[in-house]
């Protein structure tokens, strides 16, 4: 069983052109229940963040589930234990990690289905 915390508010997944400058709204002080992830690649910049911090228009709003941690580096299979039930329920997840834990985004419109699938799999979803 994995404990998963549902973070408040909606999240955005943004794709920006390579070399984009990220403004101060993205880097401002984060609340305890917020997370921002930025990935740079030669073909662009990907940003995952709360919708009010989004540096670009978003097509779909997401909800963020955080594995209650810290997990430590020796833990294996935790993320897979969440992704499996979600994909079986035909909920398309987006996963990303920080040093201490893993996060899974699910489309906001599918949140009920996602949390039900996780609970059926024996996980505890904390609102």
N, C-alpha and C positions, 0 to 999 in steps of 0.2 A: 504494500500500500504506500502511496505517495501522497503527502499533503501538498495541496496546490492552493495558492492564494489568488483570488480574482482581484486584480488591481482596479481601482476606480477609474472611471472615464474611458473615453475611446482613444484608440491609437491609430497612427498613420504609418504607412509604408511609402516612402518617397524615393524616386529615382531622379537624380540630378545629373547634369552633364559633368564630364570630367573637369576638374579644376574649379568647380563651384566654390564660392566663399560661403561659409556657414555663419549666419548672423548671431548676435548675442542672445536673441530669444531662445535659441536652441541650447545655449550653454549656460543659461541662468541657473541659479540655485535650484536643485531638485528636491522635491518633497520625498518623504520616506517611502511613499508608494508610487514613485515615478522611476522610469528607466529610459535612457536614450542610448541608442546604438548607432554608430556611424561606421560604414565600411567603404574604404577607398579602393578602386580598381582602375586599371588603365582606361576602361570604357565608361566609367561613371562613378558616382557616389550614391550609396544607398543609406537612407536614414530611416530609423524606426524611432518614433517618439510620440508623446501625447499629442492629440490633434491641435490643441492651442499653440504648441511649439512648432508645428510643421512648417518647413521652409518652402513648401510647394503645395499646389492643389492635390487633393487625394480623391481617388475614385471610390474607394471602399473604406469604411470605418472598421476597425478591428478592436477586439478586446484582448487584454493581455493577462495570461495566467503565469504566475511565478511559482516555481517549485520552492517550497519552504526550505530554506537552507541556513547556513552554508553547507554545501555538499562535500567539499573536499575533492581532491583530484583522483582519489582511488575509487570513487563510486562509478560503476559502469552500469549501463542499461536503464538508468532512470528516465532519460529523455525518451528512449524507445518505448518504455512502458506507457507513456502518454500518447506518443504519436500513433502507435498501433491502434488503440481503441478509436482515436479520432478519424483515422483513415478508413477504418471499418465502418464507421458511421457516415462516411462520405463528407466529412468536414475537412476542408483543406487547411492544414496548419502551416504556419511559418515559425520556425524555431530559431532562436539565437541564444547565445550564452554570455555571461559575464564570468569573472574569475570565480565567484562564489556559488553561482547557481545557474539554472537554465530557465528560459522563458519560452512560452508558446503563444503565438497570436492565433486567434480564430476570428472569422468574419463575425462582426457584431450581430448580424441577422441570424446567425447560426449558433449563438451562445447557448441557448437552452438545449439544443441537441448535443453540443459539445460537452457541457457539464453533465448531462444525463449519461452520455457514453462513458465519461471518466468515472462516474459513480458506479455504473454497472460493472466496470472493470475493477472495482474495489478501492478506488482512490477517494480521498476526502477533499472536497472543494470548499474552501473557506471564503465566504463573501465578505 
